[in-house]
Amino acid sequence: MNPHHFWLFTAYHPYGKSSIIMSVFQGISYQFRGLRLALQSPRLLVLGLFRFVVIVLITIAAASIALYYHREITELLWVKPQSAWVAWIWHVVSWLVALLLVGVSAIISFLIAQVLFSVIIMDTMSRITEKMITSSDPPTQSIPLLKQFFYLVRQEIPRNTLPVMLILVIMLVGWATPLGPVITLLSSAVAIVFLAWDNTDLVPARRMDSFSNRFAFLTRNLGFHLGFGLVFLIPGINIIFLSYAPIGATLWYIEKVGQ
């Protein structure tokens, strides 16, 4: 193929570079559209704040426990030496262990909050958003409320465990090969794509679509999910985007797939 023709193909083909770039920017734009819609609805605004508080409280509790027992855990790994020349190294290791425990507790807390609490808050935010957009109640299967709750929890488990497993595999590959910087970027991309999918998957999960169909939908829209998740990498304000992400994600899904 002529190089000029190849450039035209990738620029204007539905799956070409131009389409992917546009999808990434579209993903970013829907985050801001979601925030704007939240400001127009007191219920959405309060639910997003409540979700933020739940995650923060669980994280603080888990981190406090980790810090309280970090010396005991360090003692299990390395008994404190008697020599003053070596003891300072033990103290450095102790606080490194503390930092590691805080990081692990933050991840575990996020998973617990997502599976047990945020799935309900996120689904409620998604339902309110869908009703605001369509001016009608979201179509759902006629099943008891408790059964639907456990169904949503079952959907949340693979949505959270799958990315963690993939990231761990990518990290292991990075440690075993000289591709560390590339692997770091790849793991970050995987993480934000799945964080975005955790929000765009709310509507199809509520409609009882099969997991395989929903995962296939993710793979067909990787560009959008990458853009939607990019704002999660911005320190400080990323927690705001995480709290209100279900709104923009639902808005995009309804406009893309329809009712």
VEXBAMI-125838 format. One record per residue: x, y, z of N, C-alpha, C, O in turn; residue in three letters. Coordinates in steps of 0.02 Angstrom, whole numbers, plus 50000, padded with zeros to 5 digits. Layout:
! residues N
XYZXYZXYZXYZala...
END
This chain:
! residues 259
500424994050000500005000050000500445006250000500935006650037met500255011049958500615017449956500595020950024500055021150054asn501155023550050501155026750116500625032150123500315032950175pro500525036050068500025041350071499325038350078498915040850117his499195032950042498545029550047498465026550117497915026550145his499005023850145498975020950212498795026350264498405025150309phe499095032250257498935037750304498205039650299497875040750350trp497945040150237497245041750228496795036450259496275037950288leu497005030150252496615024550278496575024950355496035024150383phe497145026150387497145026350460496825032650487496565032750543thr496835037950448496555044250471495795044350469495475047450511ala495495040850418494785041350408494415034750416493795034550416tyr494785029250422494455022850434494145022950503494425025950549his493555019650513493225019650578493665017350635493565019350692pro494165013150620494615010650672495315013450663495795010550689tyr495375018950627496025021950616496245026350673495905026950724gly496835029550663497115033750716496665039650734496595041250793lys496375042750683495945048550697495355046550739495165050150786ser495055040750724494475038450762494665037050834494285038650880ser495245033950846495455032350913495585038650953495385039251011ile495925043550921496065049850956495415053450974495355056151029ile494935053550927494295056750940493935053150997493605056451038met493995046551000493675042751053493975044451121493615045051171ser494635045351123494965047251185494715054051209494555054851268val494685058951164494445065651183493705065451202493475069151245phe493335061051169492625060251186492555057651257492125059851295gln492985052851276492965050251344493095055551395492755055851446gly493585059951382493735065351428493145070151434492975072451488ile492835071751377492285076551377491695074151417491345078151449ser491565067551416490985064951453491095065251528490615065351566tyr491715065451550491835066451622491585073351643491255074051694gln491735078351603491515085151619490765086051609490445089851645phe490485082551560489755082851551489405079751611488875082051632arg489705074451639489415071351698489435075951758488955076351795gly490005079451767490055084251823489545089851815489245092051864leu489455092251754488975097651743488265095251759487865099051787arg488105089051740487445086351755487345085451830486795086351856leu487885083651866487845082851939487675089451973487295089552022ala487945094851947487805101451976487085103551965486835107952000leu486745100351918486045101951904485565097551944484955098751943gln485835092651979485405088052018485675087452089486205084452099ser485325090052139485545089352209485635082152230486085080552269pro485205077552205485245070452224485905067452200486245063952237arg486085068952138486715066352111487315069352148487805065952162leu487255075752164487805079152199487925075952267488495074752286leu487385074652304487435071752371487685064552367488105062452408val487435060652320487645053652313488395053152298488735048852324leu488645057652254489355057652239489775059252300490295056152311gly489555064152339489905065852401489885060152451490375058752485leu489315056752455489245051152501489705045452481490015042352524phe489755044052417490205038852393490925040652412491305036352434arg491115046852402491785049052420491925048052494492455045652513phe491435049852537491525049252610491595041852629492005040252672val491195037452599491225030352616491915027552601492205024052642val492175029052541492845026452522493385029252569493825025552590ile493345035652584493855038852627493835035852697494365034352726val493245034952726493185032252794493455025052799493815023352846leu493285020952750493535014052750494285013952741494635010052774ile494545018252698495265018552686495635020952749496155018152767thr495365025952783495675028452845495685023052898496185022152934ile495125019352904495085014052955495595008552941495955006352986ala495635006452878496115001152861496835003452868497254999752892ala496975009652847497655012252853497855013152926498435012052944ala497385015152968497535015953040497715009253071498185008853111ser497355003953053497514997353079498204995153056498594992253094ile498354996452992499004994552965499574998153000500084995153016ala499485004753012500005008553047500075006553120500635006553147leu499525004753151499545002853222499954996453232500304995753282tyr499914991853184500254985353191500884984753148501164979353141tyr501114990353119501664989653072502314987553106502714983953076his502424989553169503024987453204503024979953217503534976653208arg502444977253237502384970053248502504966153183502824960853183glu502234968853129502334965453064503064965753043503324960853017ile503384971353055504094971953039504504967053081504984964053056thr504314966153144504664961353188504604954253161505064950253169glu504044952753130503964946053100504434945053041504674939553029leu504554950553005505004950152947505744950552967506164947152938leu505884954753018506584955853038506584958053111506354963453128trp506854953853154506894955453225507354961453235507884961853205val507124966253277507514972353286508214970853313508274967653366lys508734972953279509424971453300509614975353363509344980753376pro510084972653401510324975953461510814981553447510864986353484gln511184980753394511694985653376511364992253355510914992353313ser511604997753384511335004353366511505006253294511145010053262ala512075003453268512275004853200511805001853149511735004353093trp511484996353168511024992853122510294994553137509864993753094val510164996853197509474998153218509145003553175508555003153161ala509535008553154509235013853114508995011253046508505013653018trp509355006153020509135003052958508464999452970508024999552927ile508404996253029507784992753046507204997753049506654996153026trp507325003753077506795008753080506585011153010505995012352997his507085011852966506925013852897506495008452864505995009952831val506705002152873506324996552845505614996452875505134994952840val505564997952940504924997852973504435002852941503845001252931ser504675008852927504235013752896504115012452822503585014352796trp504575009152789504445006952720503885001752720503455001652676leu503914997252769503384992252776502724995752791502194993652765val502735001052832502135004752848501835007852784501225007552773ala502265010852743502015013752680501715008552635501205009652603leu502045002652632501784997252591501104994852616500644993652577leu501054994252682500414992152712499854997152699499284995252686leu500025003552703499525008752689499295008252616498695008852602val499765007152570499585006452500499135000452488498635000852452gly499324994752518498924988752510498234989652542497724987652513val498214992752601497574993852634497124998452594496514997652593ser497435003352560497035007952517496715004152460496135005252443ala497094999552429496834995552373496274991052398495744990652367ile496404987552454495894983052482495274986852502494714984552491ile495374992752532494804996852553494384998952493493764998952496ser494725000852439494355002952379493944997152352493364998152333phe494234991152351493874985252326493274983752371492734982252346leu493384984052437492824982652484492274987852475491684986152473ile492474994152471491974999452463491594998752397490994999852395ala491954996752344491624995952280491114990252282490544991152260gln491324984452307490904978452304490304979052352489754977152334val490424981652412489894981552463489474987852466488894987652485leu489754993552447489394999852455489315003652390488755005552371phe489865004752355489835009152297489415006352240489135010152201ser489354999652237488944996852183488224999252189487895000452138val487975000052251487295002552260487265010052245486805012352210ile487745013852270487755021052257487835022452183487485026652155ile488305018852151488425019952079487815018152038487635021751991met487485012552055486895010552018486325015552027485955017051980asp486265018252088485745023352100485885029652060485435032552030thr486525031752058486705037552019486575036351945486355040851909met486725030251922486605028551852485855028651835485665031051782ser485445026051881484725026051869484445033151865484035034651822arg484665037451911484435044351911484635047851847484245051551816ile485255046651826485505049751764485105047351704484905051351662thr484975040851701484595038151644483895041051642483635042551589glu483585041851701482915044651703482915051951682482455054351649lys483445055651702483495062651681483575063351606483315068051576met483945058651576484085059151504483475056951463483285060251415ile483175051451484482635048451444481935050551466481445049251431thr481895053951525481245056051553480785050151565480175050751562ser481085044351580480695038451596481105034051642481715034851647ser480775029551677481125025051722481555020251683481355017851630asp482165018751708482615014151673482305007351665482015004651712pro482365004351604482094997651595482524992451631483124992151619pro482224988551675482584983351712482164977051713481564977151699thr482494971551730482144965251737481714965251800481914968151851gln481134962051796480684961751854480914956251901480684950551897ser481384958051946481634953351996481614956752063481644962852067ile481574952852118481564955852185482184960252197482714959052169pro482094965252239482624970152252483244966752281483804968252261leu483144962152329483714958752361484094954552310484714954352311leu483734951152266484054947052215484454951452167484994949552145lys484174957252150484534961752106485164964452139485674965452106gln485124965752206485714968052242486284963052237486844964852221phe486134956652251486654951552248486904950552177487484948852166phe486464951552128486674951052058487184956552042487694955352011tyr487034962652065487494968252052488164967152087488684968852059leu488134964352148488764962952184489164957752146489774958352141val488834952552119489194947452080489504950552017490034948251996arg489184955551988489474958751929490074963051949490544963851910gln490044965952009490584970452031491224966652046491764969352037glu491164960452070491754956552088492214955452028492814957052033ile491974952751971492434951951914492674958551884493224958951858pro492254963751889492464970251863493054973051902493434977051875arg493134971051965493674973652006494254968752011494834970852014asn494114962252012494654957352019495034956251954495634955151954thr494674956551897495004955451832495554960451818496104958351800leu495434967051827495984971751815496564970851862497144971651842pro496434969251926496974968251974497414962451952498024962851955val497094956951929497474951151906497894952851845498464950751839met497594956551798497954958451737498554962851753499094962051725leu498444967651798498994972151817499554968451850500144969851838ile499384963551893499904959551926500304955551875500914955051881leu499964952751825500314949051772500774953651734501344951751719val500534959651717500944964451680501554966551722502104967251695ile501454967551787502014969351831502534963851834503134965151834met502304957551838502764951951839503164951551775503764950151776leu502834952951718503184953051654503714958651654504264957751628val503524964451683503984970051687504604968451728505154970451711gly504504964851784505074963051826505524957851793506124957651805trp505234953651750505614948251719505934950251653506324946451625ala505774956151628506044958451565506334965451572506194968851622thr506724967751524507004974651528506514979951503506724985551487pro505874978451499505384983051473505014986751529504424988251521leu505354988251583505034991251641504634997551626504044997751644gly504925002751595504545008951581503925007751538503395010551551pro504005003551487503435002051443502894998451482502294999951475val503094993551523502624989751563502254994251612501654993251625ile502604999151641502285003851688501725007751654501185008451682thr501865010251593501345013751555500775009151538500195011151542leu500925003051519500414998251501499964996551561499354996251554leu500264995551619499874993951679499424999751698498854998751720ser499665005951690499255011851705498675012251657498115013851677ser498805010851593498265010951543497735005751558497135007151553ala497954999751576497474994451594497054996451654496444995351655val497374999351704497015001351765496475006551750495905005751773ala496635011751712496135016951700495595014651653495025016851658ile495755010151606495235007351562494725003551602494125004251591val494954999451649494494995451689494114999751740493544998251757phe494435005051765494075009651809493515013051770492975014151797leu493645014751707493125017751666492565012751652491975014451654ala492765006551637492265001351623491824999951683491234998251675trp492095000651743491704999651803491095004251804490595002751837asp491145009951769490595014751767490155013851705489545014151710asn490455012651647490045011851586489675005151586489205004351547thr489875000451629489564993951631488944993851675488604988751679asp488784999351708488224999351755487554998051720487154994151744leu487445001351664486805000651629486704993651601486194990451614val487194990951561487094984151535487054978851590486704973851583pro487424979851646487384975051701486694975151732486424969951750ala486404981151739485734981851767485214978651721484694976251745arg485354978651657484884975651609485014968151599484724965051554arg485444965451640485584958251641485924955651577485834949851559met486304960051544486694957651487487234952851512487474953451569asp487424948051471487924943151491488604946451498488754951551466ser489024943651541489684946451554490104946451490490474951151478phe490044941151450490444940751388490254946351339490694949151307ser489604947851334489394953251289489634960051314489834964251274asn489624960951379489844967351407490594968151401490834973751388arg490964962851409491694963251401491874964551327492344968251313phe491494961451282491604962751211491464970051194491814973051153ala490954972851226490794979951216491374984351238491534989351206phe491694982451294492284986051317492844985951265493134991151250leu492984980151238493534979551190493404983351126493864985551092thr492764984351109492594988151049492634995651060492634999551012arg492684997751122492695004951137493275006651184493195010551231asn493855003851170494445004951213494655012251213494865014951264leu494615015551155494825022551150494425026951197494705031151232gly493765026151197493345030151242493525028751315493595033451354phe493585022351333493725020651402494415023251425494505025151482his494895023251378495555026051395495495033451410495785035851458leu495135037151368495045044251380494645045651442494805050251480gly494115041751453493695042751512494085041551576493955044751627phe494565036851573494965035351632495575039551642495885039451695gly495785043351591496395047451596496355052451653496855053751686leu495775055251665495715060351718495805057251787495925060851835val495745050551792495865047251856496605047551877496775046051934phe497045049451830497755049851845497965056651871498545057651891leu497495061451872497665068251895497625068451971497085067751999ile498195069352005498185069252079497735074652107497685080152080pro497405073052161496975077952195496265077852169495805075752205gly496175080152108495485080652082495235073952054494655073352036ile495685068952050495455062452024494905059352067494485055752041asn494925060752132494415057952176493725060852161493215057652171ile493715067052136493085070152117492805066752055492215065152052ile493245065552005493015062151944492805055051960492315052551931phe493155051652005492965044852024492275044752056491875040252044leu492125049752098491495049952134490895051052087490355048552100ser491005054952034490445056651990490485053351921490085054951877tyr490955048751913491035045451848490415041651824490305041551763ala490005038651868489415035051843488945039451802488585036851759pro488945045951814488475050451779488685051051705488285049851660ile489315053051694489555053751625489555047151588489405047051528gly489715041751623489735035151590489035032951568488955030351513ala488535034151611487845032451594487595036851536487265034451491thr487765043151539487585047851486487855045451419487495045351369leu488495043351418488795040951356488455034551332488305033851273trp488345029851377488065023351357487365024251327487205021351276tyr486945028351360486265029451335486275032651266485905030751222ile486715037651258486745041151193487045036651139486875037351080glu487495032151158487815027851109487375021851089487295020351030lys487105018551139486725012351127485985013751120485625010251084val485745018951155485035020551153484675016951209484975013451250gly484025017851212483615014951264483455007651248483115004251286gln
END
